[in-house]
């Protein structure tokens, strides 16, 4: 067993930058490079695209770009890759990787696909209650599109034990991607909740990429970061006792400080003493953080509690459509014109009998974010965008939004700025609901292919 390993983050979400991952692959001296590209919104987008595009492979749409950027260096340096870029089709992701490996002349590379997270056909028989509203999951039967259960690290550990050099998963809890290589390399018992908690803490710190190295952190004058255009992605140097040092490549922008690590440690954590993952319940309140060098923070002391007997399931359901568009005003009187434009649209929506469950007309730059909480004496903007959005049951109704906004071009208020409607102004809405399923009711599978 190794005494320590180096893990780097290749992405913190689907649209993350690719060049920092390539730099890590070349210069990070990594044992593992992990890519996290999934979110509930990502799954929704994938399911919507799959419904309208039969040629959609179902994996991360940037999969090929990422692999071509990092594979040469990973192969040369012996760095293994773990990624949830399989989205709703890990097998297709593995097949694409095999194709690229063969083009690169790399033979004998083992690529694993981890399946089992997609439980659409069984979910209504395995769950009972919707967590958000307490209603029966049976109420979703007519609108259900997909259901994905959050798997943990163990299937990835099984893949690594079979010699996998690259592992693609579907829905797996974000920290589990990083915990798996620690369990594999250090031989950690899946029920050793203190070690698994520390490993999950490592994963949680790394999962959002540059957020722990200065990304989503900069606030000029309060929290300044050097060269925020060149943020380095994080590296964790992890010891077999679970302690680690969070760092980044020397010479890259950003920073690793007690503050950046603390902010990421608490990010998206409802209860720091009771952070639920499929692998373990993490207690961050016992953590000890130490600055041990420039851009180097040591993390230790995270404790854990036994894992839950249940796993979380996200269920995507069809919930109608949104029609959306916008137009603009600038200069003196911009807000006065925007206000009368809103009145005009509300009246015209009555004329065309727009049937919507929700209708919003917001003024970007004034109240689009804070809504009714916007101060009554907020300064009048010199320019304003009017955003119009309606949520409807049918696409036909949603299309009325764009049609009436188009009419503002020549039948609207003076100085209306209208953009050319080149984009699709109607999108299908996939709502996300949650439930719990018994852990032993879900079976993951691992398939190994070789280039």
N, C-alpha and C positions, 0 to 999 in steps of 0.2 A: 504494500500500500504506500502511496505517496504521502509525504508530510505536508505538502502545500501545492496548490494549483493556482493558475492565473486564468480568470474568466473575463472576457470583454463583452460589451454590449454592441451589437451590430445595428440595432434600431430600437427605438422606443415606441414607435407606432407605424402604421401603414405608410404614411407620407413622409417619413423621416428622411434626412439627408443620407446619401450613400457614401460620399467621399470619406467621412470620418471612419466608417467601418473598414474601408479599404486601407486606410492608414494603420488602423489597429491590426488588421490581418498581416500587414507587412512588417510593422515595427513593434507590435505589442508583446512579442514572445509569449503568445497565448497558448494555453492548452485547449481552451474552448472559446468559441465565439457564438453568442446566443442572439437570435433575432426575435423580437417581440413585435408583432404587427397586427394583433387582433384587438377588437373592442366590440361591445354590443352593436355599435353603429356600423362597424366593419362587417359583421355578420349580416346585418340587415341589408347593407349595400350588396353583399355577395348574393344573398337570396333574391333580391330584386333583379339583379343582373341575370342570374340563372333563369329566372322566370321569363325574361324577355329575349335572352340570347342563348340559344341551344349550343353555340360553339364556345361558350365561356367555360374554361377549364376548372374553375372553382377554387384556384389557389390565388395567393397574393399576386396582384397584377404587376408588381415590380420584382417578382421573384427572379426572373432571368437577369434583370439589370443588377440586382444585388449579388447573385451568384457569380456572374462574370467579373464583377468588381473584386470579389474576395477569394474566389476559388484558387487562382494560381498561387497566391501567397499562402493560403491555408494548406494547400497540398505540399508546398515546399517546406513549410514550417511544422507540419504535423499537427495542425490545429483542427480539432473536430468542430462541427457545426450542429447546433440544436436550434430549431426554429418552429414556431407555430404558423409558418407561412402556408401550411396546407389548407388553412381556412375550412372550407366545406368539402375538400377533396384532397386529402394528404397523398393518396396514390398518384394523382396527377402531378403533384409537386415533386414527388420522388422520381417519376418518369421523366419530367423535364430536367431534373438534376442529372440523371443518368445520361440523357441526350447531350447535355453540355459537357459533362465529364469525358464522354467519348470523343466529342469534337476537340477537346483539349489534349486528347491522347492519354488520358489518365485511366488506366485499367486497374481492376481489382479493388476499386473503392466501393465500400458497402454503404448503401443508402436505405434507411428504414422509414416506413410509413406507419404511424400509430393511428389506428382507427378505434371507434367506439364511443366517441363523444356525441355523434349524431344519433339521437334516439327518437326521431320524429314519430315513427310508427308505433312506438311503445309508450310514449310519454304519458298519455292520458290514463293508461292503465297502471302507471307507476307512481303517479302523483295524485294528490287530493285537493290541495288548497293553493290558491294564488296568494303569494306573500304580500303583494301590494294592496289588495282589497279584501282578502279573506274569502272570496267567492270560490266555488268549485272550479277546478281546471276544466271540467266538462263544458263550462260555458264558452270555452275557446275552440270547441270542436269544429265549428263551421268556418272559422277564420284562420286556424293554425296552418302555418307554412313550414316551420322547422322548429326543432328543439335540440339544443346542445347542452350537454352536461359538462361541468368543469371537472376534467380529469386532473389527477395529481402527477407527481414525479415518477411513480413506480413504473408505468409502462415505458417511459423513456429510459429508466435504469435497465429494464429488461432488454431494450434495444441495444444499449451500450454493452451489456453483458454478452450479446451475440456478435459483438465486433463492429457495430455500426460506426461509421466515420461521420455520417450526416444523418440527422433525424428530423423528420417532418411530422408535425402533429396537427390536429384540428384544434378544437377548443380545449385548452389546458390552462389552468390558473397561471397567471404571469410569473409569480415567483418560482413555480415548479420547474420552469425551463432551466433556471439557474441552480436550483436545488439538486436536480437529477444528477449532474456530473459530480457533485460533492458526495452524494450517497454512493455513487458507483466507485469513485476513486478512493474514498476513505472507508468504504465498507460499512457505512452507517446503517443501523437497524431502522426499518421504517416506523417502528414504534418508540424509538429513542427521541421523545418529544423535545428534550432540551437541545440536542444537536440539530435536529430538524428545524427547530425554531430559529436557531442562529443561521442555518443555511437559507431558510425562507426570508430572513431579514436581509441577507446578502442579495437574494433575488429581488426583494422589494426595492432595495436601494438602486439596483442596476436596471430594473425593468423599464423605466421611463427614459433611459438613455441620458442625454445631456442635462436633464433636469437636476441631476446631482453634481454636475460639473459647471453650473452657472446658467443653464438654459431655463427659461420660464422663471427667472430669478431677478434679472436686471431691473432696477428701478432707479434711474439716474438721480444722483444726489443723495440717495439713501442706501442703495446696494449697487455699487459700481462693479463692473466686471471687465477685465481687459480683453480686447479683441473678441467681442461677442459674435462676430461674423465667422469665427473660426473655432467654435467650441469643440474641444476634444471629447470623445465618448469615454465613459468610465471603464476602469479596470478594477477588479477585486482580486487581491492576493489573499487567498483563503488558506488558513491552517486547519489541520485535522481536528482541532478542538472546536472549530466553528468561528473563531475570531478571524477578523480580516482587516486589511488596509484598503481603503478606497482611494484610487488615484486616477491619473490620466497620463497620456503621453506627454513627455517633456516637449516644450516648444509649441504646444497647441494653446489656443485661446481658452478663456473660461477660468474657473477656479474650483478647487475642492476645499471647502472649509467646514468648520463645525456648523455654520449656519446653513450651508447648502445641504449638508447631510441631514441635519435635523428637519429641515423643510421637507425633504423627500421622504424621510422616515415617517412623517405624519401625513403625507399626501394620500388622500383617498382611504384613510384609515378611520373608521367610525369610532372604534374603541381601542385605543393603543394597548390596553391591557388584555384585550380579547379579540385579536385580529384573526378571523377565521380563514383558513385555507383548506384545500382538500387533504393536505398532508399533516397539518398540525395547527394548533391554536397558538398564535405568537403573542408574547407579552413584551412589548417594547419599553415598558416602564422601568425595567431593570437594566436597560442598556447603558453602557459606559462608552463615551466618545472622547478620544484624545487626539490632539493635533501632534503628529509625530514627525512632521517635516513639511516643506513647501508642497502644497497640493496633495497632502497625504493625511488621511484621517483613519485612525484605528477604531474599529467597532468591536466591542466584546460584551459579554454579560447578558445578552438577550436570552430570555427564558421561555419555556413553552409549557403547554398543557396538552393532554390527549386530543387527538383529532375527533371531529364530529362523526357520528354514525351515518350522517346523510351528506349528500353532495348537492350543490346548487345547480339548477337547470334554468337556462334562459330560453324562453319560448317566443318565437317571432310570429306575429299574427297580422293579417291584412287589416288595415284600419283606414281604408279610403285613400284620398289623394289630397295633395296641396297644390294650389295654383298660386304662383308668386311672380311679381315683377316690381319694377321701381322706375321712378323718374325724378327730375332734379330741378332745383331753383337756386339762384345765386344772386348776390348783391343786396342792396337795400330793399326791404320789404319781402325778402325770401320767405319768411315764416307766414306772412299774411297771405301770400299766394299759395303756400302749401296748405294752409288751413281751408281756404275756399276750395282748393282742389280736392281735399278730403270730402267736403260736403258734396261736391259734384259727383264723385265716385259713389258715395253712399246712395245718392238718389238714382244714379244710373244702374246700380246693382238691383234696386227695386224694380226698375223698368224691365230688366232682362230676367227678373225672378231668380236671382242667385240664391241657391239653397245651400247654405253652409252651416256646419256645426260650430265653426269659430271663424271670425273675420277680424283681422287686425290691419290697421293703417297706422304705421309708425313713422316718426320723423327721425331719421338717422342723424345723429349729432345733437339731438335734444332729449328724446324720451324712449328710444328704441330698446335701450338696455334696462333702465330703471322703471319704465312704464309709469304707473300711477304714483310711484314714489318720487318721481322727478319734482324738484322744488318748483313752486309756482313762480318764483322770481328768478329762475334759471336764465342766464344771459341769452339773448336772441342770437342764433348763429348767423354768420354772413352767408353761408351756403347750407343747403339741406337736401337730403335725398328722401323721397317719400317711398316707403316700402309697403306694398300691399300684398297680403297673403290671406287665403281662405282655405279652410279645411273642409272637404266635401266628401260625400259618399261615392260619387262617380267622377270619372275623368271628364265627362261632358260639362259638368258643373264647374269643375276646376278650371277648365279652359276659358270660362267666361272672364276670369280675372285678367288674363293677358289681353283678351279682346277689348275690354273696356279701357285698360291702360293704353293700348294702342290708340284708342280714340282721343286721348288727351293730346296727341301730337298736333292735331289741327283743330280739335274741338274742345280744347282745354283752356287753361289760364295763360295769360301773357308770360312769355319767357320760359315756357315749359321745355325742359331738356329731356329728350326721349332717346333712349338707346335703341339700336337696331335689334329686333328680337331674334337673334341668330341661335339662341340657346333654347332648350326645352324648358318651358316655364311651368310644366306640370310634372310632379313626381309622385310615385306611389309611396304610401306611408306604411312602414312595417313597425308596429308597436311591439315593445319588449315587455314580457311579463316573466315573473320568477316563481319558482317552486322548489321543493326539495324532493330528492329521491333517495331511497336506501342505497348505501354504498355498495352492498353486495348484489344489487340488482343490475349493476352496470359492469360489463365485461369489455376490457380493451384488448385489441389484437395488435400484433407487431408483424409486419411483412418486410423481409430483407431482400433487396435487389443488389446486383453487383455490376459495376461498369465494365 
